[in-house]
Amino acid sequence: MNDKNVVSVNYHRTGKSTNTNELGMRAMQARVYEKRNSKYLLVKAPPASGKSRALMFVALDKLANQGVKKVIVAVPERSIGRSFKNTDLTSYGFYEDWVIDPYYDLTAGGSTGSNVKRFGEFLNNLDAKVLICTHATLRFAYEEVADDAKFNDILLAIDEFHHVSAADNSVLGTALKNIMHNSSAHILAMTGSYFRGDSQPILTNEDERQFDKVNYSYYEQLDGYQYLKSFGIDYKFYQGTYLDALGKAIDTDKKTIIHIPNVNSAESTKDKYEEVGHIEDAIGEFLEKDTETGIDYVRRYSDGKVLKVADLVTEDGRDKVQAYLRNMSSADDLDIIIALGMAKEGFDWPWAEYALTIGYRGSLTEIVQIIGRVTRDSSNKTHAQFTNLIAQPDAKDDDVMVAVNTILKAITASLLMEQVLAPELKLKSSSTKGRQTTGNNKADGVIFVKGLKEPSTERTKDIIENDLPDLKAAILQDTKVQEAMATKAGADIINKVLIPKVIMEQNPDLTDEEIEEVRQYTIAELALKQAETQITTGSNGDDKKFLRMADKFINVDDLDINLIESVNPFQRAYEVMSNNIDSKTLRLIQQTIDAKKVDFSESELAILYPQIKEFVAENKRYPDKESDDELEVKYAYALAKIRDLKMRRSATNGR
């Protein structure tokens, strides 16, 4: 196993993201407040950046100064409703406190039916100002109200907006669309991750264009902390059962959240309760379960220290454990959490510093949320870590492709997080360099690229300024792109065929010229954000900055879009696999992917096999799938299919 992180980011601890201004607003909140007059506002900001309080500032201003009569806040689950409880704002400089009438806090309790009824009362009560409810209550209440005009002059705030979908079968998505089109409601949408695992857009392109956007990057948030100095992402691969690999993955010196696999996943042993016991056995000797708090006490093998472990997997007694977690006041109150579906979205344990997740999570949003649990700023940590424990494919498995796909998704998720966690880039065409009063390739974060097309329309400018993270997520989730990474496809195929295809699918309204503009900025960002920087000092004492992209070193002052296009932006994915997976398994991955690229019948393979043998005898090598000869390419894929079939039959006969 490789101890070096796949992704490693260092931060400057500037304190900017946690300091407050004269109104008591942190940096992200002040940025949102500047757009408080927008009718439709979309806020993309990472966990712990203060989105709930940002909403409070905007909502109070809309109630006081913009003619808004009521505010409805919808959260995905009841527990997150606590983020919008009564909050003292005036002591820190704002003109009004955030106050909730408990009667209209529908996340505090009550059945679905009673909450839907109370929602209706709220709409008709002229004196009621603020209501908190779940997404589910909003869905049911909207269907019950059946009159979009009832939302006139209301601010509808939707927290964790990535739960919404523009799909026809999404009730919440349909409700939002109808309220936008058929009422005077204001909309404030907030999300810590705009990525959706099912690839469904959250809004249609037409509706999304109506929103003003506030983007606050992960890097801005973490770079502005007081304590956190670095963050790492790593993958550890195992064969057999993950329980046997735990010893190398658990670090009991760190405040840790362990997420066990879903019971339906290949990594699960199918007995989640037994898995909790095995994990505690890997940590130390179980002593007792506290009858009042539900917390497990485990004596660590190495030094006898008694660790406090919260079991959020076992339903019996979980209410006690959750109550204990809500009331913790210091780092010493807990050491480890073991969870399955919990301790993710909206969960706050600021002292957590290590997230160990077993099995790949199918949604990028879920990965972002898990990472968000350990990237809170806290005096007990300078480093935060996310480690994913992933099963290696085995030729003896019934479905090697499932394991292969899992590895590809995991690696590409880390590449996406590397993009999200890196500093923002300001890319400009070198043709604008002479028009800049400040800024060059060595200062101000501006990078000039020769031949880079400038955005020619507001549409492409908006995509480049606001939507590249989402576009890169779509690219990295595309199965053809993932397969191209694993089989080390050429830069031309990736940059000029696969990436523009995804851009077209995501933005079918773009012209060819607009697609080309977006494509250039996308591949430039992908390559430059993961480039390693090296500075050399010349004989005259001048420093020169070079970027290492894949296996090329490029002088920053000589950056050219044609040069960038010649680089495979996903070379790192292949390097991660080849560094962490043995060569035999890597060949298995490539062979499995190649075997399904071209569909051959067994009779075709029987005809082609003698021809392939003849080719090998004549050329003293196997056929190359990258060849310019179409017949040789066909031979290469047929050979991959033959090997795959032979491997599977051998595995079946060996059982």
C-alpha positions in Angstrom: 0.0 0.0 0.0 1.2 3.5 -0.9 1.5 5.9 2.1 1.6 9.0 -0.1 -1.8 10.7 -0.6 -3.4 10.6 -4.0 -4.5 14.2 -3.4 -2.6 16.5 -1.0 -3.4 20.2 -0.5 -1.8 22.7 1.8 -3.4 25.9 3.2 -2.2 29.2 4.4 -4.5 29.6 7.6 -5.3 33.2 6.7 -8.3 33.3 9.0 -10.3 35.2 6.3 -13.2 32.7 6.0 -13.8 32.6 9.8 -13.3 36.3 10.6 -16.5 38.5 10.6 -17.2 42.0 9.3 -19.0 44.9 11.1 -22.4 43.2 10.5 -21.2 39.9 12.0 -20.9 38.2 8.6 -18.1 35.8 7.5 -16.6 36.2 4.0 -19.1 33.8 2.3 -22.1 35.4 4.1 -21.0 38.9 3.1 -20.7 37.7 -0.5 -24.3 36.3 -0.4 -25.6 39.5 1.3 -24.3 41.6 -1.6 -26.8 39.8 -3.8 -29.7 40.1 -1.3 -31.8 42.0 -3.9 -31.8 39.1 -6.4 -35.1 37.5 -6.9 -33.5 34.1 -7.6 -30.2 33.3 -5.9 -28.2 30.1 -6.1 -25.5 29.7 -3.4 -22.8 27.1 -3.9 -20.6 26.9 -0.9 -18.9 24.0 1.0 -20.0 22.5 4.3 -19.3 24.7 7.4 -19.1 27.9 5.4 -22.1 29.3 7.2 -24.9 28.9 4.6 -27.7 28.8 7.2 -26.7 32.2 8.7 -26.3 33.6 5.2 -29.9 32.8 4.6 -30.9 34.5 7.8 -29.3 37.8 6.8 -30.9 37.7 3.3 -34.3 36.6 4.6 -34.5 39.3 7.3 -33.6 42.0 4.7 -36.2 40.7 2.3 -38.9 40.8 5.0 -37.8 44.3 6.1 -37.0 46.0 2.8 -38.1 44.1 -0.2 -41.8 43.5 0.2 -41.5 39.8 1.0 -44.2 38.8 3.5 -43.1 35.3 4.6 -40.1 33.0 4.5 -40.2 29.2 4.1 -37.0 27.2 4.7 -37.0 23.6 3.5 -34.3 21.2 4.7 -33.8 17.5 3.6 -34.3 16.0 7.0 -35.5 17.1 10.5 -32.1 17.1 12.2 -30.8 19.8 9.8 -33.7 22.1 11.0 -31.5 22.8 14.1 -29.2 24.9 11.9 -32.0 27.5 11.6 -32.9 27.8 15.3 -33.2 31.2 17.0 -29.9 33.0 16.4 -28.5 36.2 18.0 -27.3 38.5 15.2 -27.6 41.9 16.8 -24.8 41.3 19.3 -22.5 41.0 16.3 -23.6 44.1 14.4 -26.7 43.1 12.4 -29.9 45.1 12.9 -32.3 42.2 13.8 -32.1 38.7 15.4 -33.4 35.5 13.7 -36.4 34.3 15.7 -38.5 31.3 15.0 -42.0 30.7 16.3 -41.8 27.1 17.6 -45.3 26.4 16.3 -44.0 26.8 12.8 -40.9 24.8 13.2 -42.2 21.6 11.5 -38.8 19.9 11.9 -39.3 19.6 15.7 -41.9 16.9 15.5 -45.4 16.0 14.3 -46.7 13.6 11.7 -46.6 14.3 8.0 -50.4 15.0 7.9 -50.3 17.4 10.8 -47.3 19.3 9.4 -48.9 19.6 6.0 -52.0 21.1 7.7 -49.9 23.5 9.7 -48.1 24.5 6.5 -51.5 25.5 5.1 -52.3 27.5 8.3 -49.0 29.4 7.9 -49.8 30.5 4.4 -53.1 31.9 5.6 -51.8 33.5 8.8 -51.0 37.1 8.0 -48.9 37.5 11.2 -46.7 34.4 10.7 -43.3 35.2 9.2 -41.0 32.2 9.1 -41.7 28.4 8.7 -39.1 25.6 8.8 -40.0 22.3 7.2 -38.5 19.3 5.5 -38.3 18.8 1.7 -40.9 16.0 2.1 -43.4 18.3 3.9 -42.9 21.0 1.2 -43.7 18.4 -1.5 -46.8 17.1 0.2 -48.0 20.6 1.2 -47.5 21.9 -2.3 -49.7 19.2 -3.7 -52.3 20.0 -1.0 -52.3 23.7 -1.6 -52.7 23.3 -5.4 -52.4 27.0 -6.0 -49.1 28.6 -7.0 -50.4 32.1 -6.3 -50.4 31.1 -2.6 -46.6 31.6 -2.8 -46.8 35.2 -4.0 -44.4 37.5 -2.0 -42.8 34.5 -0.2 -39.1 33.7 0.0 -38.7 30.0 -0.6 -35.3 28.9 0.7 -34.2 25.3 -0.2 -31.3 24.0 1.7 -29.1 21.1 0.3 -30.5 22.0 -3.1 -28.8 19.1 -4.9 -31.8 17.0 -3.7 -34.0 18.7 -6.2 -34.2 17.4 -9.8 -35.5 18.8 -13.1 -36.7 15.3 -14.0 -40.4 14.9 -14.8 -40.9 12.5 -11.9 -39.4 14.9 -9.3 -42.2 16.4 -7.3 -40.0 18.9 -5.6 -38.4 19.9 -8.9 -41.8 20.3 -10.5 -43.0 22.4 -7.5 -40.0 24.7 -7.8 -40.5 25.1 -11.5 -44.2 25.9 -11.1 -43.6 28.3 -8.2 -41.0 30.2 -10.3 -43.2 30.4 -13.4 -46.6 31.0 -11.7 -46.0 33.2 -8.7 -44.0 36.2 -7.5 -42.0 34.1 -5.0 -38.3 34.7 -4.4 -36.1 31.7 -4.4 -32.9 31.2 -2.5 -31.2 27.8 -3.2 -28.2 26.6 -1.2 -26.0 23.6 -1.6 -22.6 22.3 -0.4 -22.4 20.2 -3.5 -24.1 20.7 -6.8 -23.1 17.3 -8.0 -25.8 14.6 -8.5 -25.0 10.9 -8.6 -27.8 10.2 -11.0 -26.6 12.8 -13.5 -30.1 14.5 -13.6 -29.8 18.3 -13.8 -31.1 20.2 -10.8 -32.7 22.9 -12.9 -33.3 23.2 -16.7 -30.8 25.4 -18.4 -33.5 28.0 -19.1 -34.5 28.2 -15.4 -31.0 28.2 -14.1 -30.1 31.2 -16.2 -32.6 33.2 -14.2 -30.6 32.7 -11.0 -27.8 35.0 -9.8 -25.0 32.9 -8.5 -22.7 33.1 -5.5 -19.8 30.7 -5.6 -17.6 30.2 -2.6 -14.9 27.6 -3.3 -13.7 24.8 -1.0 -10.2 26.2 -1.3 -11.4 29.7 -0.2 -13.1 28.1 2.8 -10.2 25.9 3.9 -7.4 28.4 3.1 -9.2 30.9 5.3 -9.2 28.7 8.4 -7.2 29.4 11.6 -6.0 25.8 12.4 -6.3 23.5 9.4 -3.1 23.4 7.5 -3.5 20.5 5.1 -5.9 17.9 3.7 -5.4 14.6 2.0 -7.3 12.0 0.0 -6.0 8.4 -0.3 -7.2 5.0 -1.5 -6.3 1.7 -0.1 -7.1 -1.4 -2.0 -7.7 -4.9 -0.6 -8.6 -8.4 -1.7 -10.9 -10.7 0.3 -12.9 -8.9 3.1 -12.4 -5.4 4.2 -12.4 -6.5 7.8 -9.0 -8.1 7.2 -7.6 -4.8 5.8 -8.9 -2.6 8.7 -5.7 -2.8 10.7 -3.8 -0.9 8.0 -6.5 1.7 7.5 -7.6 2.7 11.1 -5.7 5.3 13.0 -7.1 5.4 16.5 -5.0 8.5 17.4 -7.3 10.5 15.2 -10.9 11.5 15.8 -12.4 9.2 13.2 -15.7 8.6 11.4 -15.9 5.1 9.8 -18.6 4.6 7.2 -19.3 0.9 6.6 -20.6 -0.2 3.2 -24.3 -0.5 2.3 -25.6 -4.0 3.0 -26.4 -4.4 -0.7 -22.9 -3.5 -1.9 -20.3 -6.0 -2.9 -18.0 -4.9 0.0 -20.6 -5.6 2.7 -20.5 -8.9 4.7 -24.3 -8.6 4.8 -24.3 -8.5 8.6 -23.9 -4.8 9.6 -24.1 -5.5 13.3 -21.3 -8.1 13.1 -19.2 -5.6 11.2 -19.5 -3.1 14.0 -18.2 -5.8 16.4 -15.3 -6.6 14.0 -14.3 -3.0 13.7 -14.3 -2.6 17.5 -12.2 -5.8 17.8 -9.7 -4.3 15.3 -9.5 -1.2 17.6 -9.2 -3.0 21.0 -11.0 -4.9 23.6 -14.7 -4.1 24.1 -15.4 -3.3 27.7 -19.0 -2.1 28.1 -21.8 0.0 26.7 -22.8 2.9 28.8 -26.5 2.4 29.7 -27.2 6.1 29.9 -25.5 7.4 26.8 -25.3 4.2 24.6 -21.5 4.9 24.0 -19.2 1.9 23.7 -16.0 1.8 25.7 -13.1 0.0 24.0 -9.6 -0.5 25.5 -7.0 0.1 22.8 -4.5 -2.8 22.4 -1.4 -0.7 21.9 -1.4 1.3 25.2 -4.6 0.4 27.2 -6.2 3.8 26.6 -10.1 3.5 26.8 -11.7 5.0 23.7 -15.3 6.2 23.4 -17.0 4.8 20.3 -20.4 5.9 19.0 -22.3 3.1 17.2 -24.8 4.7 14.8 -25.4 1.4 12.9 -27.3 -0.4 15.6 -30.9 0.9 15.8 -31.4 -0.3 19.4 -30.3 2.6 21.7 -29.4 4.9 18.8 -31.5 7.7 20.2 -29.4 7.8 23.3 -26.2 7.9 21.2 -27.6 10.8 19.0 -28.6 12.7 22.1 -25.0 12.3 23.5 -23.5 13.5 20.2 -25.7 16.6 20.2 -24.5 17.6 23.6 -20.7 17.1 23.2 -18.7 20.1 24.3 -15.0 19.0 23.9 -12.7 16.8 21.8 -12.4 14.4 24.8 -16.1 13.5 24.6 -15.7 11.0 21.7 -13.0 9.2 19.7 -14.7 7.2 16.9 -18.0 7.1 15.2 -19.1 4.0 13.3 -22.0 4.8 10.9 -23.8 3.5 7.8 -26.3 6.0 6.4 -25.7 8.6 9.1 -23.0 11.2 10.1 -23.0 12.7 6.7 -25.2 15.6 5.5 -25.7 18.3 8.1 -23.9 16.3 10.8 -21.5 18.4 12.9 -18.6 16.9 14.9 -16.0 19.7 14.5 -13.2 17.7 16.1 -13.4 14.9 13.5 -10.2 14.7 11.5 -10.2 11.4 9.7 -13.0 9.9 7.5 -12.5 6.2 6.6 -15.1 5.1 4.1 -15.4 1.5 3.1 -16.6 0.9 -0.5 -17.1 3.5 -3.2 -20.1 5.9 -2.7 -22.1 6.2 -5.9 -22.7 9.9 -5.5 -20.1 12.6 -5.7 -22.4 14.6 -3.4 -22.1 11.9 -0.8 -18.3 12.0 -1.0 -18.3 15.8 -0.7 -20.6 15.5 2.3 -18.4 12.9 4.0 -15.3 15.0 3.4 -17.2 18.0 4.8 -17.5 16.2 8.2 -13.7 16.3 8.7 -12.9 19.7 7.2 -14.3 21.8 10.0 -11.8 24.2 11.6 -10.9 23.1 15.1 -8.0 23.7 17.4 -7.4 19.9 17.9 -6.2 19.3 14.3 -3.9 20.7 11.6 -4.6 18.0 9.0 -7.8 16.4 7.8 -7.9 13.1 5.9 -10.3 11.1 3.8 -9.4 7.5 3.0 -11.5 5.2 0.8 -11.0 1.4 1.3 -11.8 -0.2 -2.1 -11.9 -3.9 -3.2 -9.5 -4.9 -6.0 -11.0 -6.8 -8.9 -10.1 -10.5 -8.9 -10.2 -12.7 -12.0 -12.1 -15.3 -9.9 -15.0 -12.9 -9.3 -18.3 -13.5 -11.2 -18.4 -9.9 -12.3 -15.0 -8.3 -12.7 -16.5 -5.3 -14.5 -18.4 -4.2 -11.3 -15.1 -4.0 -9.4 -13.4 -2.3 -12.3 -16.1 0.3 -12.5 -15.9 0.9 -8.8 -12.1 1.6 -8.9 -12.6 3.9 -11.9 -15.3 5.9 -10.2 -13.3 6.1 -7.0 -10.2 7.4 -8.7 -12.1 9.9 -10.8 -13.8 11.1 -7.7 -10.4 11.9 -6.2 -9.4 13.8 -9.4 -12.6 15.8 -9.1 -12.0 16.7 -5.5 -8.4 17.7 -6.5 -10.0 20.2 -8.9 -12.5 21.4 -6.2 -9.8 21.8 -3.5 -7.3 23.6 -5.7 -7.0 27.4 -5.8 -9.2 29.2 -8.4 -7.5 30.0 -11.7 -8.0 33.1 -13.8 -7.4 32.0 -17.3 -7.1 34.6 -20.0 -6.0 34.6 -23.6 -2.5 36.0 -24.1 -4.0 38.4 -26.6 -5.5 40.3 -23.7 -2.1 40.6 -21.9 -1.3 44.0 -23.2 -4.7 45.3 -22.1 -4.1 44.2 -18.4 -3.1 47.0 -16.0 -1.9 44.4 -13.6 -1.4 40.6 -13.7 0.9 38.3 -15.6 1.7 34.6 -15.4 3.7 35.1 -12.2 1.3 37.2 -10.1 -2.3 38.0 -9.2 -3.4 34.4 -10.0 -3.8 35.3 -13.7 -2.5 32.7 -16.2 -2.2 33.8 -19.8 -2.6 31.1 -22.5 -1.6 31.7 -26.1 -4.4 30.7 -28.5 -7.1 30.5 -25.8 -10.4 31.7 -27.2 -12.1 34.5 -25.3 -15.8 33.8 -24.4 -17.8 35.4 -27.2 -21.2 35.2 -25.6 -22.8 35.7 -22.2 -23.8 32.1 -22.2 -20.2 30.7 -22.5 -18.9 33.4 -20.1 -21.5 32.2 -17.5 -20.5 28.6 -17.9 -16.8 29.3 -17.6 -17.2 31.6 -14.6 -19.8 29.5 -12.7 -20.3 26.0 -14.0 -17.0 24.5 -14.7 -17.0 22.4 -11.5 -20.3 20.8 -12.5 -19.1 20.3 -16.0 -15.9 18.6 -14.8 -18.0 16.4 -12.6 -20.1 15.3 -15.6 -16.9 14.6 -17.6 -15.3 12.6 -14.8 -18.6 10.6 -14.3 -18.8 9.7 -18.0 -18.1 6.0 -18.4 -16.3 6.5 -21.8 -14.0 9.0 -20.2 -13.3 6.7 -17.2 -12.5 3.8 -19.5 -10.2 6.0 -21.6 -8.3 6.9 -18.4 -7.8 3.3 -17.4 -6.6 2.2 -20.9 -4.3 5.2 -21.3 -6.1 6.6 -24.3 -4.4 9.4 -26.3 -4.8 13.1 -25.5 -6.5 13.7 -28.8 -9.3 11.2 -28.1 -9.9 12.6 -24.6 -9.6 16.3 -25.4 -11.1 16.5 -28.9 -13.7 13.7 -28.9 -14.8 12.6 -25.4 -14.8 16.0 -23.5 -16.7 18.0 -26.2 -19.2 15.2 -26.4 -20.0 15.6 -22.7 -20.1 19.4 -23.1 -22.7 19.0 -25.9 -24.8 16.6 -23.8 -24.8 18.9 -20.8 -25.5 22.1 -22.9 -27.4 21.0 -26.1 -28.2 24.7 -26.8 -24.6 25.7 -27.5 -23.3 26.5 -31.0 -20.1 24.8 -32.3 -18.1 27.9 -31.5 -19.4 28.1 -28.0 -18.7 24.4 -27.4 -15.1 25.0 -28.6 -14.7 28.0 -26.2 -16.0 26.0 -23.2 -13.9 22.9 -24.3 -10.7 25.0 -24.3 -11.2 26.4 -20.8 -12.3 23.0 -19.4 -9.2 21.1 -20.6 -6.9 24.0 -19.6 -8.4 24.0 -16.0 -8.2 20.2 -15.8 -4.6 20.2 -16.8 -3.4 23.3 -15.0 -5.1 22.7 -11.6 -3.3 19.4 -11.2 0.0 20.5 -12.6 3.0 20.5 -10.3 4.9 23.7 -10.0 8.7 23.9 -10.0 10.7 27.1 -9.8 14.3 27.4 -11.1 16.7 30.3 -10.6 18.7 31.3 -13.7 22.3 32.5 -13.8 21.0 36.1 -13.8 19.1 35.5 -10.6 15.6 35.5 -12.2 13.1 32.9 -11.1 11.4 30.9 -13.8 8.2 28.9 -13.1 7.7 25.5 -14.8 4.5 23.4 -14.7 4.7 19.6 -14.9 1.7 18.3 -16.8 1.8 14.6 -17.2 5.4 14.0 -18.4 5.9 17.5 -19.8 7.6 20.5 -18.2 6.3 23.8 -19.6 7.5 27.3 -18.9 4.5 29.2 -17.5 5.3 32.1 -19.9 5.2 29.8 -22.9 1.7 28.3 -22.2 -0.1 27.5 -25.4 -3.5 25.9 -25.8 -2.1 23.6 -28.4 0.5 22.5 -25.9 -2.2 21.9 -23.3 -4.2 19.9 -25.8 -1.3 17.6 -26.3 -1.5 16.5 -22.6 -3.8 13.8 -21.3 -5.5 15.7 -18.4 -6.2 12.3 -16.7 -2.7 10.9 -16.8 -2.8 11.2 -13.0 -5.6 8.6 -12.9 -3.5 6.1 -14.6 -0.6 6.9 -12.4 -2.7 6.4 -9.3 -3.8 3.0 -10.5 -0.4 1.8 -11.6 1.2 3.0 -8.3 -1.5 1.4 -6.0 -2.5 -1.7 -8.0 -0.2 -4.5 -9.0 0.6 -4.9 -12.7 -1.4 -8.1 -13.1 -4.6 -6.4 -11.8 -3.9 -3.4 -13.9 -3.7 -5.6 -17.0 -7.0 -7.3 -15.9 -8.7 -3.9 -15.7 -7.5 -2.8 -19.1 -8.4 -6.2 -20.7 -11.9 -6.2 -19.1 -12.6 -2.7 -20.5 -11.2 -3.5 -24.0 -13.2 -6.8 -24.1 -16.5 -4.9 -24.0 -15.6 -2.1 -26.4 -16.4 -4.1 -29.5 -19.1 -6.7 -29.6 -18.0 -10.0 -31.2 -19.9 -13.2 -31.5 -18.1 -16.5 -30.6 -18.2 -17.5 -34.3 -16.5 -14.3 -35.3 -13.8 -14.8 -32.6 -13.3 -18.4 -34.0 -12.6 -16.9 -37.4 -10.4 -14.1 -36.2 -8.3 -16.1 -33.8 -6.2 -17.9 -36.5 -5.7 -14.5 -38.2 -4.5 -13.0 -34.9 -2.0 -15.9 -34.4 -0.7 -15.3 -37.9 -0.4 -11.5 -37.2 1.7 -12.2 -34.1 3.9 -14.7 -35.9 4.6 -12.2 -38.7 5.1 -9.1 -36.6 6.6 -10.6 -33.5 4.2 -8.6 -31.3 0.5 -8.5 -30.3 -1.9 -6.2 -32.2 -2.0 -2.6 -30.9 -5.4 -1.0 -30.3 -3.8 2.4 -31.0 -2.7 1.4 -34.5 -3.7 3.4 -37.6 -4.5 0.1 -39.3 -8.3 -0.6 -38.7 -7.8 -4.4 -39.1 -5.0 -4.4 -36.4 -7.3 -2.5 -34.0 -10.0 -5.1 -34.6 -7.5 -7.9 -33.9 -6.5 -6.1 -30.6 -10.1 -5.9 -29.3 -10.9 -9.4 -30.5 -7.8 -10.7 -28.6 -8.9 -8.8 -25.5 -12.3 -10.5 -25.8 -10.8 -13.9 -26.2 -8.6 -13.5 -23.2 -11.5 -12.2 -21.1 -13.7 -15.2 -22.1 -10.8 -17.6 -21.3 -10.2 -16.0 -17.9 -13.9 -16.2 -17.0 -14.2 -19.8 -18.1 -11.0 -20.7 -16.2 -12.4 -19.0 -13.1 -15.7 -20.9 -13.4 -14.0 -24.3 -13.9 -11.7 -23.7 -10.9 -14.6 -23.3 -8.5 
